[in-house]
Amino acid sequence: MKIQTKLSFIYSCIFGIILLIFIVAVYQYYSRKSQDDYFERLHIRAALKADLIDGETISPDILRLIYESTPGEYEPLVTIYDKQGKLIYRDKQDVIESNKHQLLINEVKKKGICKTWDEDNRQTYGFLIEGLKGEYVVFATGYDVHGFTRLTNLRWILLTAYLIAMIFIIITVRLFARQAFRPVSRMIEEVEKNNPSNLALRLDEGNRKDELASLAITFNKMLTQLEEAFTEQKRLVYNMSHELRTPLAAIITELELSVQRQCDEEEYQRVIRQALKDANRLAKLSNSLLDLAKASYDISGIAMHPVRLDELVLEVCGKVQRADSKCSVHLLFDKEPDDESLITVDGNSYLLEVALTNLVENACKYSIDRACEIHLSYEENLCLVSVVNNGTDIPLEEQKAIFDPFYRGSNKSVADGNGIGLYLVQKIIDLHQGNICLHSSQGSTSFIVDLPLIH
């Protein structure tokens, strides 16, 4: 069942129950008032006849003749007893004396009055009255024809009004629910038009104030993130295909040429060395892509723990120099930390090592003397790592694109690479909620990384 239909059903039931309770309360109140009013009329009629009998204003026989021919539904039957329970007067002689009166006489003597209903809805009102000749117990029994007729009419009126009101409520609630969910329906229609090949569509954000507008804004943010992710994925797939195709094509070409012609040992050695070089390039590219995949994980899926950056930088220095003995890396402390907490960050040691290794290797590769310096410092709530080398300045227009995936600058002929390193570094630093910036001028290039300290 749709939420719109469910809400319409629930609210219609709620309003229907409330209206039904109100109608039943009104009917019950009117019914009690009608019964009380008839009891009061019985009391007046009976008291009047008792006064007439007690004062001998009129003979009981004459009074009986007056009311004997009157239909019972229009004139209540009055019976009068003395205090000892002896019958003094009854409107109709042919009515057999009811044992019920004898049972009620004692109750009237104790309480002064009594009110009862028969099975056929006849009402009996009994009361004790003081006359000139003594006390009397008087009973008046009658059927409220007009009262029950009015109640019957009232029932039909209330039932009809209830059915009409319920039809109106159901229609109104249905229209209201449809109007309230119209923005949701529009969202569904707009989302159904969207597809992975076209993520540029955005939902109407309405007044940007209510809950539905907040939902549309949140959904648009998600679509923007998905669009960026798909765009980046397409770009990565395209660039990866290009980067993988180049060394593979070189390997295949060299091996095919060596098979098609007879070569001496030196030529075979050259082919093997070239194929090995291209294979190493492929291996390095695959490792970089693996590291990039790890850096693209959600932060909640990566194990974080306290990492001392001085120890990590020392490991990176040793690793780079072992891989290439021609590289020279110098670690400098711009500010000596008084406490190890000033150089300890919350991070993943493997990813941070990958990022710093890429920075140091790049600094050495593009340095004039294949040397670089690592400066370690700290500020309020931040730990700073700067990797500096001496070499050709990076043009300003290239600095803006240097962190793009697979981008290589105008100095790409100086050293081999695949354009993933700096992009991977930025991804890792962003993952650790840090920042990286580049300064290149007057023959010196610096990459400055700041990472938040553990609080």
C-alpha positions in Angstrom: 0.0 0.0 0.0 1.3 3.4 -0.9 2.1 5.9 1.9 -0.4 8.3 0.3 -3.2 5.7 0.4 -2.2 4.6 3.9 -2.2 8.1 5.3 -5.6 8.8 3.7 -7.0 5.7 5.3 -5.5 6.4 8.7 -6.6 10.0 8.9 -10.1 9.2 7.5 -10.5 6.6 10.3 -9.3 9.0 13.0 -11.6 11.7 11.9 -14.4 9.2 11.4 -14.0 7.8 15.0 -13.8 11.3 16.5 -16.9 12.4 14.6 -18.7 9.1 15.6 -17.9 9.7 19.3 -19.1 13.2 19.1 -22.4 12.1 17.4 -23.0 9.3 19.9 -22.3 11.7 22.8 -24.8 14.2 21.4 -27.4 11.5 20.9 -26.9 10.1 24.4 -27.2 13.6 25.9 -30.3 14.4 24.0 -31.8 11.0 24.9 -31.2 11.5 28.6 -32.6 15.0 28.5 -35.7 13.7 26.7 -36.2 11.0 29.4 -35.7 13.5 32.2 -38.1 15.9 30.6 -40.8 13.1 30.3 -40.2 12.1 34.0 -40.8 15.7 34.9 -44.1 15.8 32.9 -45.2 12.5 34.6 -44.5 14.1 38.0 -46.6 17.2 37.2 -49.5 15.2 35.8 -49.5 12.8 38.8 -49.1 15.6 41.4 -52.0 17.5 39.8 -54.4 14.5 40.1 -53.2 13.8 43.6 -54.1 17.3 44.6 -57.5 17.0 43.0 -58.3 13.7 44.8 -56.9 14.9 48.2 -58.8 18.2 48.2 -62.0 16.6 47.0 -62.1 19.2 44.2 -63.4 16.5 41.9 -64.8 13.1 42.5 -62.5 10.2 41.7 -65.2 8.6 39.5 -65.6 11.7 37.5 -61.9 12.1 37.1 -61.6 8.5 36.0 -64.3 9.0 33.4 -62.5 12.0 32.0 -59.2 10.0 31.4 -60.5 6.5 31.0 -61.2 7.0 27.3 -57.9 8.8 26.6 -55.3 6.6 24.8 -52.5 5.6 27.1 -49.8 6.8 24.7 -51.1 10.3 25.0 -52.1 10.4 28.7 -50.0 8.7 31.4 -51.7 6.2 33.7 -51.8 7.6 37.3 -52.2 5.4 40.4 -52.5 6.7 43.9 -52.0 4.7 47.2 -52.2 5.8 50.7 -49.2 5.4 53.0 -50.3 1.9 54.0 -50.4 0.8 50.3 -54.1 0.8 49.9 -55.3 1.8 46.4 -57.1 5.1 46.4 -57.3 6.0 42.7 -56.4 4.6 39.3 -57.2 6.2 35.9 -58.5 3.0 34.4 -60.4 0.4 36.4 -59.9 -2.4 33.9 -56.2 -2.3 34.3 -55.1 -5.1 36.6 -53.1 -3.8 39.6 -49.4 -4.4 39.0 -47.4 -6.2 41.6 -44.6 -3.9 40.5 -46.2 -1.0 42.4 -46.4 -3.0 45.6 -42.6 -3.6 45.3 -41.9 0.0 44.6 -44.0 1.5 47.4 -41.3 0.6 50.0 -38.6 2.1 47.8 -40.6 5.3 47.4 -41.2 5.5 51.2 -37.4 5.2 51.8 -36.1 7.5 49.0 -39.0 9.8 48.3 -38.9 9.0 44.5 -38.1 6.2 42.1 -37.7 6.1 38.3 -38.0 2.9 36.3 -38.3 1.7 32.7 -40.3 -1.3 31.4 -39.1 -3.6 28.6 -41.4 -1.8 26.2 -39.8 1.6 27.0 -42.7 2.7 29.3 -41.4 5.0 32.0 -42.7 4.9 35.6 -42.3 7.8 38.0 -43.1 7.2 41.7 -43.0 9.8 44.4 -44.2 10.6 47.9 -46.5 13.6 48.3 -48.0 15.2 51.4 -51.7 16.1 51.2 -54.4 17.5 53.4 -55.5 14.1 54.5 -52.1 12.5 54.8 -49.2 11.2 52.7 -49.8 9.5 49.3 -47.6 7.3 47.2 -48.2 8.2 43.6 -47.1 6.4 40.4 -47.4 7.7 36.9 -46.7 5.4 33.9 -46.5 6.4 30.3 -44.9 6.1 26.9 -43.2 9.2 25.5 -44.5 8.9 21.9 -43.3 12.3 20.8 -40.0 11.9 22.6 -39.2 8.6 20.9 -40.3 9.9 17.6 -37.9 12.8 17.9 -35.1 10.4 19.0 -35.8 8.2 15.9 -35.7 11.2 13.6 -32.6 12.4 15.3 -30.9 9.0 14.8 -31.6 9.2 11.1 -30.5 12.8 10.8 -27.2 12.0 12.7 -26.6 8.9 10.6 -27.2 10.7 7.3 -25.0 13.6 8.5 -22.3 11.2 9.5 -22.3 9.4 6.2 -22.2 12.7 4.3 -19.5 14.0 6.6 -17.4 10.9 6.1 -17.7 11.1 2.3 -16.6 14.7 2.5 -13.7 13.8 4.9 -12.5 10.9 2.7 -12.5 13.1 -0.4 -10.8 16.0 1.4 -8.1 13.9 3.1 -7.5 12.1 -0.3 -7.1 15.5 -2.1 -4.9 16.8 0.8 -2.6 13.7 0.7 -2.3 13.9 -3.1 -1.4 17.6 -2.9 1.1 17.0 0.0 2.8 14.1 -1.9 2.8 15.9 -5.3 6.4 17.1 -4.8 7.4 13.5 -4.0 5.6 12.3 -7.2 7.5 14.9 -9.2 10.8 13.7 -7.6 10.0 10.1 -8.6 9.2 11.2 -12.2 12.5 13.2 -12.4 14.6 10.4 -10.9 13.1 7.9 -13.3 14.3 10.0 -16.2 17.9 9.8 -14.8 20.3 7.1 -15.8 24.0 6.3 -15.4 24.8 7.9 -18.8 23.1 11.2 -17.8 23.6 12.3 -14.2 23.3 16.0 -14.9 19.6 16.1 -14.1 18.8 17.8 -10.7 15.6 17.8 -8.7 13.5 20.9 -8.2 14.4 22.1 -4.7 11.2 24.1 -4.3 11.3 26.8 -1.5 14.4 25.2 0.0 12.8 25.5 3.5 10.6 22.5 4.2 11.5 18.8 4.7 10.8 17.9 1.0 13.1 20.7 -0.1 15.8 19.4 2.2 15.3 15.9 0.7 15.7 17.3 -2.8 18.8 19.3 -1.8 20.3 16.2 -0.2 19.5 14.1 -3.3 21.0 16.7 -5.6 24.2 16.6 -3.5 24.2 12.8 -3.9 23.7 13.1 -7.6 26.5 15.6 -7.8 28.8 13.2 -6.0 27.7 10.3 -8.2 28.3 12.4 -11.3 31.8 13.4 -10.2 32.5 9.8 -9.3 31.4 8.5 -12.7 33.3 11.2 -14.5 36.4 10.4 -12.5 35.9 6.7 -13.1 35.6 7.2 -16.9 38.6 9.5 -16.9 40.7 6.9 -14.9 39.6 4.0 -17.1 40.5 6.0 -20.2 43.9 7.1 -18.8 44.7 3.7 -17.4 43.9 2.1 -20.8 46.3 4.6 -22.4 49.0 4.1 -19.8 48.8 0.3 -19.9 48.6 0.1 -23.7 51.9 2.0 -24.2 54.3 -0.4 -22.3 52.4 -3.4 -23.5 52.6 -2.3 -27.1 56.3 -1.7 -26.7 56.9 -5.2 -25.2 54.8 -6.9 -27.9 56.6 -4.9 -30.7 60.1 -5.7 -29.4 59.3 -9.4 -28.9 57.7 -9.7 -32.3 60.7 -8.1 -34.0 63.1 -10.4 -32.2 61.1 -13.5 -33.3 60.8 -12.4 -36.9 64.5 -11.9 -37.5 67.6 -13.5 -36.5 69.5 -11.5 -33.9 72.8 -11.7 -32.2 73.2 -12.1 -28.5 73.7 -8.4 -27.9 70.4 -7.6 -29.7 68.6 -10.2 -27.7 70.0 -8.7 -24.5 68.8 -5.3 -25.5 65.3 -6.6 -26.2 65.2 -8.4 -22.9 66.4 -5.2 -21.0 63.8 -3.1 -22.8 61.0 -5.6 -22.1 62.1 -5.8 -18.5 62.0 -2.0 -18.2 58.5 -1.9 -19.6 57.4 -4.7 -17.3 58.8 -2.9 -14.3 56.9 0.2 -15.5 53.7 -1.9 -15.7 54.4 -3.3 -12.2 54.9 0.2 -10.8 51.7 1.4 -12.5 49.7 -1.5 -11.1 51.1 -0.9 -7.6 50.1 2.8 -7.9 46.6 1.8 -9.0 46.3 -0.5 -6.1 47.4 2.2 -3.7 44.9 4.6 -5.4 42.1 2.1 -4.8 43.0 1.9 -1.1 43.1 5.6 -0.9 39.6 5.8 -2.4 38.1 3.8 0.4 35.7 5.4 2.8 37.5 6.7 5.9 35.3 4.4 8.0 36.7 1.4 6.3 40.4 2.3 6.9 42.1 1.5 10.2 43.4 4.7 11.9 45.9 4.8 14.7 48.5 7.2 16.2 51.5 7.7 13.8 54.7 9.5 14.7 55.7 11.4 11.6 59.4 11.6 12.5 59.7 7.8 12.6 57.6 7.5 9.4 59.8 10.0 7.6 62.9 8.2 8.6 61.5 5.0 7.2 60.6 6.8 3.9 64.1 8.2 3.7 65.7 4.8 4.1 63.3 3.2 1.7 64.0 5.7 -1.1 67.7 5.6 -0.7 67.7 1.8 -0.7 65.7 1.7 -3.9 68.1 4.2 -5.6 71.5 4.7 -4.1 72.0 7.9 -6.2 69.2 9.7 -4.2 70.1 11.8 -1.3 67.5 12.7 1.3 68.1 15.0 4.3 65.7 15.2 7.3 65.6 18.6 9.1 63.6 19.6 12.2 62.6 23.3 11.8 61.2 23.2 15.4 62.4 20.6 17.9 59.3 19.1 19.5 59.2 19.2 23.3 56.6 16.4 23.3 56.0 13.6 20.9 52.3 14.5 20.7 53.4 17.6 18.6 54.4 15.3 15.7 51.8 12.5 16.2 48.8 12.3 13.9 45.8 10.0 13.7 46.2 8.1 10.4 47.0 5.0 8.4 50.8 4.4 8.4 50.8 2.5 5.1 48.9 5.2 3.2 50.9 8.0 4.7 54.1 6.2 3.8 52.9 5.8 0.2 52.1 9.5 0.0 55.5 10.7 1.5 57.4 8.1 -0.6 55.8 9.5 -3.8 56.7 13.1 -2.8 60.3 12.2 -2.0 60.8 10.1 -5.1 59.4 12.8 -7.3 61.6 15.4 -5.5 64.7 13.3 -6.2 63.8 12.5 -9.8 63.3 16.1 -10.8 66.1 17.6 -8.8 69.3 18.7 -10.4 71.5 16.8 -8.0 69.0 14.0 -7.2 68.7 15.3 -3.7 65.9 16.7 -1.5 65.2 17.9 2.0 62.4 17.0 4.3 61.5 19.7 6.8 59.4 18.6 9.8 57.7 21.3 12.0 54.5 21.9 13.8 52.0 24.7 14.5 48.9 25.0 16.6 46.9 21.7 16.0 49.0 21.0 12.9 52.1 19.0 12.0 53.9 20.2 8.8 56.0 18.2 6.4 57.8 20.0 3.6 59.6 18.2 0.7 62.0 20.6 -1.0 64.2 20.1 -4.1 66.3 22.2 -6.4 65.3 22.0 -10.1 63.4 23.5 -12.9 60.5 25.7 -11.8 57.0 24.3 -12.5 55.1 26.8 -14.7 52.1 28.5 -13.0 49.6 27.2 -15.5 50.9 23.6 -14.8 50.7 24.0 -11.1 46.9 24.1 -11.3 46.7 20.7 -13.0 49.6 18.9 -11.4 47.3 17.0 -9.0 45.1 15.8 -11.8 45.2 12.0 -12.5 47.6 10.9 -15.2 48.7 14.5 -15.8 52.4 15.0 -16.6 54.0 18.4 -17.0 56.4 19.8 -19.7 59.4 18.2 -17.9 58.1 14.7 -18.3 61.0 13.8 -20.5 63.4 14.2 -17.5 62.1 11.1 -15.7 59.7 8.2 -16.2 56.3 8.3 -14.6 52.7 7.6 -15.1 51.0 10.7 -13.6 49.4 8.9 -10.7 51.8 9.8 -7.9 50.7 13.3 -7.0 47.0 12.6 -7.6 47.4 9.6 -5.1 49.2 11.9 -2.6 46.3 14.4 -2.6 43.8 11.6 -2.2 45.6 10.3 0.8 46.1 13.7 2.4 42.4 14.5 1.9 41.5 11.2 3.4 43.5 12.3 6.6 41.7 15.6 6.6 44.9 17.5 5.7 46.0 19.8 3.0 48.8 19.9 0.5 50.1 22.9 -1.4 52.9 23.6 -4.0 55.4 26.5 -4.2 57.8 26.6 -7.1 60.0 29.6 -7.9 63.6 30.6 -8.3 64.8 27.0 -8.9 63.2 25.6 -5.8 60.1 23.5 -5.5 58.3 22.7 -2.2 55.4 20.4 -1.4 54.0 21.4 2.0 51.7 18.9 3.8 49.8 19.8 7.0 48.0 17.1 9.0 45.9 17.6 12.1 47.4 16.5 15.4 45.7 14.1 17.7 43.6 16.1 20.2 
